[in-house]
């Protein structure tokens, strides 16, 4: 049972009335209020209160469906007295009442009054009548007669009357309530009482956030609150995490109560409730009255009734107290009534000059209206929604407008283009579909070109081939941009940029970008957005093919950026290629802050796709700056925005590189599950190959990893992707060659990488190539190359590359027994930690720890004979395969013995093992003439699973 809360005032007043009745001074009290205010609970609480005083309690409850039963309420009330009824008073019975006797009541009212008065003369009575508004007429007359005499009887009568019900306005009810000594209106529940009720329901106090939510949903009404708590039963502890659930929990039992209450109301009140439900909180009273078909007087009377009933807030705005009220009203409406009401509401809102979105919201509920005015309202609403940063709302309006367009008309094509433009912000695949549909309906080449230009270049790469073919056809219809002028020239430039971006004509198309760019002159025009798009695509092609140098590309790319405001809309153009270009050119000083500004605006506008694209762009920039941890955070944010639902894997290359550089196995697996490569027609290498190679290297499958990287490199060469500053695949492959003992192949790859890096001319590309050359070069020359790499990288912002070189140089110096090894290792460790590369920092820390504890002859003695022979041969540069041949064992056995030796000698791999060569046998006595000595470069073989650089 619900505890009685915030009702002490009422209990005190009724207690006073009971005390007065004991002295034959009875009274009538009325408890009134709207639906669910706790009237019934209060009446129930009076029974124990009266019985404690020795007062007999008689109760009755009226019902809506029992109004035709004469004396139904009185029968319930007096039934306990009937078996003892005696209309002949006893000789010694006291006078039933003091004062003059009232006029005799007509039968049977007089008999029933005499019966009650007779019992009250012996025992005080408390009469409780609930839902007085539904009492039958004879019972109301009897209660009216009782009210006239009650002041001289030992009777207290307490009746509950629901306000707002039409029966409560009848004269017979007024006759009773007008004679009441007190009219009690219980106050709303306080926050403290809400907390007590929640604690009583769950057996424990609740968090403040949960209590606040409960108090808001209850609106101070006990019925609302208990219905919510009933619905929440079994959903978990009442803590702050459940607060949102409280506000969104449906309350079907409450809706049924509201629906029953509404059915008792007269037609004008029901019509007003329906109008308010259709308008859903709209505060224009005149509009609501017109929708309900009421004049001003009828409207105001209906609102008063709904407020008295407790269904509307007491404030000026006619709002339902709970969403369950609106649901109940809607349940009372037929489908046709629902449709007609929303259409009429939309027409009224539109005609009265209200904002278009208010009328459009009504049209979303009425799908049958396909008039011209409705389509215009919906388009205006879509424009307004975009202005306030709600593209998904705008799309809903335009999709609804499509229902009223002709299947093959130009109006439908225009709507499809508008819809696609909106959908770009959150559903690019749908945008592509709708533009593709529109292109088939648009009559002229120029209009088709305008529609095709709405497709972002990065998204065109993900289109199915038929859609790409349509864009190619449209571009052909416009002709060569150098031969036309005006609007068509701008459109031709945009389409050229898109088709060049996806290299739809084949890989050779990319090689022409530099020539096309030079044909635009030494200072290409950048005054229009179309010109900037084309220049960006041409710069990207020249960068990928290395047809120009970084010194030529970087300044022009920054010049393009200076013409462009930092807005989220840049993601719908070719500008997302600029980070690729500027990263390759080692010129990221401007692009980083520019992207941050665009990202902040995208967040404010709630544009999901721009946020995702900008997040990927920032991922690449941060990675180029050597800030791996921040790059991983941006990648995670982009993935959380659902970029895998619409982006091609190629357009997510920043996230792919983060997975490779961070050696994040979980991120790599997640990307491997994503297969949407894009419409590259087989001309572009697959990012999946890089991911698979990285995964294979992580698990120690070096031959498979090498094959993946070489496959990717061959595909890159076919696609004319030649720049080592963009994808240093040769360095990755050379590292794997080196670890597998293929020194010549590793050096050959790095010489080619070095030549291309010098031709490109950026510190990162050159420094990285120098490091890998040093990694595969023996002796002092290798150390010299590593020091040269470090000098070059000092001028770069990429701290991660500097850290890698420092750690590798420190390891090589340590293996050579040089004193400055510790300095380089500590420096590399600090830079790795600052860049967010924990695995590199850990490697440096292990080297430093090994330096602190060097192996001794005693450690060597701990080796078995076979382990000593294997370790000795490895320390002197013999490969695992040659050791296996010499000892006539398997390569797997050699690896097992080496692993045991590493652990016993406390070294991490061959690089450290080479430093102990003076303590281990070299095996020359039994070495065959064909034994192959490995170069000193092999002594730098790392223990980790990645590449040596």
GIBELBEL-V392614 format. One record per pair of residues at least 4 apart in sequence whose C-alpha atoms are under 6 Angstrom apart, sorted by the first residue. I is the first residue (numbers start at 1). J is the second residue. If there is no record, write none. Layout:
# GIBELBEL-V392614
i j
I J
I J
This chain:
# GIBELBEL-V392614
i j
20 25
21 25
21 26
21 154
21 155
22 124
22 154
24 152
24 153
24 154
25 151
25 152
25 153
26 150
26 151
26 153
26 154
26 155
26 156
27 150
27 151
27 156
28 157
28 158
28 180
28 181
29 158
29 180
29 181
29 182
29 183
30 158
30 159
30 160
30 183
31 160
31 183
31 184
32 160
32 161
32 162
32 185
33 162
33 163
33 185
34 162
34 163
34 308
34 309
34 310
35 309
35 310
36 223
37 221
37 222
50 55
51 55
55 124
55 125
56 125
57 125
57 126
58 77
58 127
59 77
59 127
59 128
59 129
60 73
60 76
60 77
60 129
61 129
61 130
62 73
62 131
62 134
62 135
63 134
64 134
67 135
67 136
70 138
71 75
71 138
71 139
73 139
74 139
75 79
96 121
97 152
97 153
105 110
106 110
109 142
110 114
114 118
120 124
120 125
120 154
124 154
124 155
125 155
126 155
126 156
126 157
127 157
128 158
128 159
129 159
130 159
130 160
131 160
131 161
132 160
132 161
133 161
133 167
133 168
144 176
146 150
163 308
163 309
164 305
164 308
164 309
171 175
174 178
188 220
188 221
189 193
189 220
199 203
199 204
199 205
206 238
206 239
207 239
207 240
209 240
210 239
210 240
210 243
213 243
214 218
215 219
218 224
218 225
245 249
255 324
255 328
258 325
258 328
259 328
269 302
271 292
272 292
274 329
275 288
275 291
275 292
276 280
277 326
281 319
283 317
289 294
289 299
290 294
294 298
294 299
295 299
306 311
306 312
307 311
307 312
311 320
311 321
312 319
312 320
312 321
313 319
313 321
333 337
333 338
337 341
339 366
341 345
342 362
346 359
346 362
347 351
349 354
349 359
350 354
350 359
356 377
356 381
357 361
357 381
360 378
370 404
375 401
378 397
382 394
382 397
385 390
385 394
386 390
386 391
389 605
391 422
395 419
398 419
405 412
413 438
413 441
415 419
416 434
416 438
417 435
420 431
420 434
423 427
423 431
424 428
424 431
425 607
425 608
425 609
426 608
426 609
439 448
442 448
456 572
456 573
457 498
457 574
461 502
461 678
461 679
462 678
462 679
481 489
481 492
484 489
485 489
488 492
490 530
493 530
494 530
496 500
497 501
497 534
497 537
499 504
501 537
507 683
507 719
510 541
513 538
513 541
513 542
514 542
520 524
526 531
526 532
533 574
535 539
540 581
542 546
542 547
542 548
544 721
544 722
544 723
545 720
545 721
545 722
546 723
549 760
550 554
550 585
550 760
554 582
554 585
566 594
566 598
567 598
568 598
568 602
568 610
570 575
571 576
571 610
579 583
582 587
582 588
584 725
584 726
595 599
602 607
602 611
610 614
611 615
612 638
612 643
615 634
615 638
616 654
618 622
619 631
619 634
619 635
619 654
620 654
622 627
622 631
623 627
623 628
623 631
625 797
625 798
626 798
626 799
626 800
626 835
627 835
628 835
628 836
629 836
635 655
639 643
643 647
648 676
648 677
648 678
649 676
649 677
657 661
658 662
659 663
659 664
659 667
659 668
680 684
683 719
684 719
685 712
685 715
685 716
689 708
693 705
693 708
693 709
696 701
696 705
697 701
697 702
697 705
697 945
698 945
700 945
702 706
706 733
707 711
709 733
716 721
717 721
724 728
725 765
730 734
730 749
732 947
734 746
735 947
735 948
737 742
737 746
738 742
738 743
738 746
750 754
750 773
754 769
757 765
757 766
763 767
763 792
763 793
764 768
767 789
767 792
767 793
770 785
770 789
771 786
771 789
772 949
774 782
774 785
774 786
776 937
777 782
777 937
778 782
778 936
778 937
793 802
800 835
803 828
803 831
803 832
805 809
806 810
806 824
806 828
807 825
807 828
807 844
810 821
810 824
810 825
813 818
813 821
814 818
814 821
815 911
815 912
815 915
824 828
825 844
829 841
829 844
832 837
832 841
833 837
855 859
855 905
859 905
863 867
863 868
867 871
867 897
868 872
871 875
872 920
872 921
872 922
873 878
873 922
874 878
875 913
875 914
875 917
876 922
877 933
877 934
878 933
878 934
881 891
884 888
884 889
884 890
884 891
901 905
902 906
902 907
907 912
908 943
909 943
910 914
910 939
910 941
911 939
911 940
911 941
914 939
